[in-house]
Amino acid sequence: MNRDERLNTLLEMVGRRDRIEVEETAKELRVSPATIRRDLDHLAGRQLLIRTRGGAVRSSVAYDLSLRYGAGNHAEEKRRIGEVAAQLVRRGMVVGLNGGTTTTEVGRALAVRPEFNESTTVPALTVVTNALNIAHELAVRQCIKIVTTGGVAGTGTFELTGPLATPVLREVRLDLAFIGVDALDAARGLYHGQEADAEVTRLLASQAREVVAVADSTKLGAFAFARVCATTDVQMLITDTAATPTQIAAFETEGVQVLLA
């Protein structure tokens, strides 16, 4: 278990149990107590938990801690996917991002691109999103124009959904839409676990000239409840190198270009 995985595991543990102890946690994760203390101090410094004598307790933060910290599971793969995705974006583009841990990494990669931080009289980039966290992280970039949808924030997430989210999306056109989903299957299409998320993502994708699915390889061949769109509605898939040749070939057969990060 690397450090990012351990930090996210600690957040999940304190979220489930409300309180964790250094000695017990060190034994459970098979690391030294000193390592756990350093990790807890780091997370406390980011206000993700509260340090106590001998351990830590859950903070009063009312949203998903692992999402706030980073990319949750498969963090490194999602970071690489985000960097590859950001390379597809050019100055002056209008880009759509739905919510999720992988699209959050796309947003972060865009934020550090030098060409999107050069001061001009017009925005270097316009980002349309229904994700509050993505909008928040990019809003400090003066050269990036942020457009957010309306909607109701889901419990424990940053995503705005519902009928108030759709009017804005119907009025815009996008050069690129980067969409994260819960499951992708070359034959069945792209899916979300919740129908409200699927509705917003479907509309976002329909307004784009090119749709790029961003998903780590564990999502390939998985099952989820609500259909977003057909595989043929997506022009490109960016996933990680753990994707099998059979999985890649299945998407390519459907006309989807596959990039590995």
C-alpha positions as CSV (number, residue, x, y, z in Angstrom):
1,M,0.0,0.0,0.0
2,N,1.5,3.3,-1.1
3,R,1.1,6.6,0.8
4,D,-1.9,7.9,-1.2
5,E,-3.7,4.6,-0.7
6,R,-2.9,4.6,3.0
7,L,-4.2,8.2,3.4
8,N,-7.4,7.4,1.7
9,T,-7.8,4.2,3.8
10,L,-7.3,6.3,7.0
11,L,-10.0,8.7,5.8
12,E,-12.4,5.8,5.1
13,M,-11.6,4.2,8.5
14,V,-12.2,7.4,10.5
15,G,-15.4,8.0,8.4
16,R,-16.8,4.6,9.3
17,R,-15.7,4.4,12.9
18,D,-15.7,8.1,14.0
19,R,-12.5,7.5,15.9
20,I,-9.3,5.6,15.3
21,E,-6.2,5.0,17.5
22,V,-2.6,5.1,16.3
23,E,-1.4,1.8,17.7
24,E,-4.4,-0.2,16.6
25,T,-4.4,1.4,13.1
26,A,-0.7,0.8,12.7
27,K,-1.2,-2.9,13.4
28,E,-4.2,-3.1,11.0
29,L,-2.3,-1.4,8.2
30,R,1.0,-3.1,9.0
31,V,3.1,0.0,9.3
32,S,4.8,1.7,12.1
33,P,3.0,4.0,14.6
34,A,5.3,6.8,13.6
35,T,4.0,6.5,10.0
36,I,0.4,6.6,11.1
37,R,1.1,9.7,13.3
38,R,2.7,11.5,10.3
39,D,-0.2,10.5,8.1
40,L,-2.8,11.7,10.6
41,D,-0.9,15.0,11.1
42,H,-0.9,15.5,7.3
43,L,-4.6,14.9,7.1
44,A,-5.3,17.1,10.1
45,G,-3.3,19.9,8.4
46,R,-5.7,19.7,5.5
47,Q,-8.7,19.8,7.9
48,L,-9.9,16.3,6.8
49,L,-9.9,15.0,10.4
50,I,-9.2,16.1,13.9
51,R,-6.1,14.9,15.8
52,T,-6.6,13.7,19.3
53,R,-4.1,12.3,21.9
54,G,-3.3,8.9,20.5
55,G,-5.4,9.0,17.4
56,A,-7.9,11.0,15.4
57,V,-11.7,11.6,15.1
58,R,-13.9,12.4,12.2
59,S,-14.3,16.1,11.4
60,S,-17.6,17.8,10.9
61,V,-17.0,17.9,7.1
62,A,-20.4,16.8,5.7
63,Y,-19.2,15.5,2.3
64,D,-17.1,12.5,1.0
65,L,-13.7,12.7,2.6
66,S,-11.9,10.5,0.2
67,L,-13.1,12.6,-2.8
68,R,-12.1,15.8,-1.0
69,Y,-8.6,14.3,-0.4
70,G,-7.9,13.0,-3.8
71,A,-9.1,10.3,-6.2
72,G,-10.0,7.6,-3.8
73,N,-9.3,4.1,-5.2
74,H,-6.8,3.9,-8.0
75,A,-5.6,7.4,-7.4
76,E,-2.4,7.2,-9.4
77,E,-4.2,5.7,-12.5
78,K,-6.8,8.5,-12.4
79,R,-4.0,11.1,-12.1
80,R,-2.3,9.8,-15.2
81,I,-5.6,9.7,-17.1
82,G,-6.3,13.3,-16.1
83,E,-2.9,14.3,-17.5
84,V,-3.4,12.5,-20.8
85,A,-6.9,14.0,-21.1
86,A,-5.6,17.6,-20.5
87,Q,-3.2,17.3,-23.4
88,L,-6.2,17.1,-25.8
89,V,-7.3,20.6,-24.8
90,R,-6.3,23.7,-26.8
91,R,-6.5,27.4,-26.0
92,G,-9.9,28.9,-26.7
93,M,-11.8,25.6,-26.3
94,V,-15.0,25.1,-24.4
95,V,-14.7,22.0,-22.3
96,G,-17.4,20.1,-20.4
97,L,-16.6,18.1,-17.2
98,N,-19.2,16.1,-15.2
99,G,-18.6,15.2,-11.6
100,G,-16.4,12.4,-10.3
101,T,-12.9,11.6,-9.1
102,T,-11.4,11.0,-12.6
103,T,-12.9,14.2,-14.1
104,T,-11.6,16.0,-11.0
105,E,-8.1,14.9,-12.0
106,V,-8.7,16.2,-15.6
107,G,-9.7,19.6,-14.1
108,R,-6.6,19.6,-11.9
109,A,-4.4,18.8,-14.9
110,L,-5.9,21.6,-16.9
111,A,-5.3,24.0,-14.0
112,V,-1.6,23.6,-14.2
113,R,-1.2,23.8,-17.9
114,P,1.0,27.0,-18.5
115,E,-0.9,28.0,-21.7
116,F,-4.1,28.3,-19.7
117,N,-2.6,30.6,-17.1
118,E,-1.3,33.3,-19.5
119,S,-3.2,36.6,-19.1
120,T,-5.2,37.7,-22.2
121,T,-8.3,39.8,-22.8
122,V,-10.3,36.7,-23.5
123,P,-10.5,33.4,-21.5
124,A,-7.8,30.9,-22.4
125,L,-10.3,28.2,-21.7
126,T,-13.9,27.8,-20.8
127,V,-15.0,25.0,-18.5
128,V,-18.7,24.0,-18.1
129,T,-19.4,21.7,-15.2
130,N,-22.0,20.4,-12.8
131,A,-19.3,19.6,-10.2
132,L,-18.9,22.1,-7.4
133,N,-15.5,20.9,-6.4
134,I,-14.1,21.2,-10.0
135,A,-15.6,24.7,-10.3
136,H,-14.1,25.6,-6.9
137,E,-10.6,24.4,-7.8
138,L,-10.6,26.2,-11.2
139,A,-12.2,29.4,-10.1
140,V,-8.9,30.7,-8.7
141,R,-7.4,30.5,-12.2
142,Q,-8.1,34.0,-13.6
143,C,-7.6,32.9,-17.2
144,I,-10.1,30.1,-17.1
145,K,-13.8,30.9,-17.4
146,I,-16.1,28.7,-15.3
147,V,-19.7,28.0,-16.1
148,T,-21.7,26.0,-13.6
149,T,-25.1,24.4,-14.0
150,G,-27.8,24.8,-11.4
151,G,-29.2,21.8,-9.6
152,V,-29.4,20.1,-6.3
153,A,-26.2,18.9,-4.7
154,G,-26.3,15.1,-4.1
155,T,-25.9,13.8,-0.6
156,G,-22.2,13.2,0.0
157,T,-21.2,14.3,-3.5
158,F,-20.2,17.5,-5.3
159,E,-22.5,16.9,-8.3
160,L,-25.5,19.1,-9.2
161,T,-28.4,17.2,-10.7
162,G,-32.1,17.4,-11.3
163,P,-34.3,19.7,-13.5
164,L,-32.4,22.8,-12.4
165,A,-29.2,21.4,-13.8
166,T,-30.4,21.0,-17.4
167,P,-31.4,24.5,-18.7
168,V,-27.8,25.7,-18.7
169,L,-26.5,22.7,-20.6
170,R,-29.2,23.0,-23.3
171,E,-27.9,26.5,-24.0
172,V,-24.2,25.8,-24.6
173,R,-22.1,24.0,-27.1
174,L,-18.9,22.2,-26.2
175,D,-15.8,21.4,-28.1
176,L,-14.9,18.5,-25.8
177,A,-16.8,16.7,-23.1
178,F,-14.9,14.6,-20.7
179,I,-17.2,12.2,-18.9
180,G,-16.6,9.9,-16.1
181,V,-19.0,7.0,-15.5
182,D,-19.4,4.1,-13.2
183,A,-19.3,1.4,-15.9
184,L,-18.4,1.0,-19.5
185,D,-19.1,-1.9,-21.7
186,A,-18.3,-2.0,-25.4
187,A,-21.5,-3.7,-26.3
188,R,-23.9,-2.2,-23.8
189,G,-22.6,1.4,-23.5
190,L,-21.8,3.7,-20.6
191,Y,-23.7,3.7,-17.3
192,H,-24.0,5.5,-14.0
193,G,-25.2,4.1,-10.7
194,Q,-27.9,6.8,-10.3
195,E,-30.4,8.0,-12.9
196,A,-30.0,11.6,-12.0
197,D,-26.3,11.5,-12.7
198,A,-26.9,9.7,-16.0
199,E,-29.4,12.4,-17.1
200,V,-26.9,15.2,-16.6
201,T,-24.0,13.4,-18.1
202,R,-26.1,12.3,-21.2
203,L,-27.0,16.0,-21.8
204,L,-23.5,17.2,-21.3
205,A,-22.2,14.6,-23.8
206,S,-24.9,15.5,-26.4
207,Q,-23.8,19.1,-26.5
208,A,-20.2,18.3,-27.4
209,R,-18.5,17.9,-30.8
210,E,-16.3,15.2,-29.3
211,V,-16.9,13.0,-26.3
212,V,-14.1,11.5,-24.3
213,A,-14.8,8.9,-21.6
214,V,-12.2,8.9,-18.8
215,A,-12.3,5.8,-16.6
216,D,-9.8,3.5,-14.9
217,S,-9.7,-0.1,-16.1
218,T,-11.8,-1.4,-13.2
219,K,-14.9,0.3,-14.8
220,L,-14.5,-1.6,-18.1
221,G,-17.0,-4.4,-18.3
222,A,-18.6,-3.4,-15.0
223,F,-22.4,-3.1,-14.4
224,A,-24.3,0.0,-13.2
225,F,-28.0,0.9,-13.1
226,A,-28.7,3.9,-15.5
227,R,-27.6,4.1,-19.1
228,V,-25.8,7.3,-20.1
229,C,-25.3,6.7,-23.8
230,A,-24.2,4.2,-26.4
231,T,-20.6,3.3,-27.0
232,T,-20.9,4.7,-30.5
233,D,-21.7,8.2,-29.0
234,V,-18.1,8.3,-27.6
235,Q,-15.2,9.1,-29.8
236,M,-12.4,8.3,-27.4
237,L,-11.7,6.4,-24.2
238,I,-8.8,7.2,-21.9
239,T,-8.0,4.4,-19.4
240,D,-5.0,2.9,-17.6
241,T,-2.5,0.3,-18.8
242,A,-4.3,-2.5,-16.8
243,A,-6.9,-2.6,-19.5
244,T,-6.7,-5.9,-21.3
245,P,-6.0,-6.3,-25.1
246,T,-9.5,-7.9,-25.4
247,Q,-11.2,-4.9,-23.7
248,I,-9.3,-2.4,-25.8
249,A,-10.1,-4.3,-29.1
250,A,-13.8,-4.4,-28.2
251,F,-14.0,-0.6,-27.9
252,E,-11.9,-0.1,-31.0
253,T,-14.3,-2.4,-32.9
254,E,-17.1,0.1,-32.0
255,G,-15.1,3.0,-33.4
256,V,-13.7,4.3,-30.1
257,Q,-10.1,5.4,-30.1
258,V,-8.4,4.1,-26.9
259,L,-5.6,5.9,-25.2
260,L,-3.7,4.3,-22.3
261,A,-2.3,6.4,-19.5
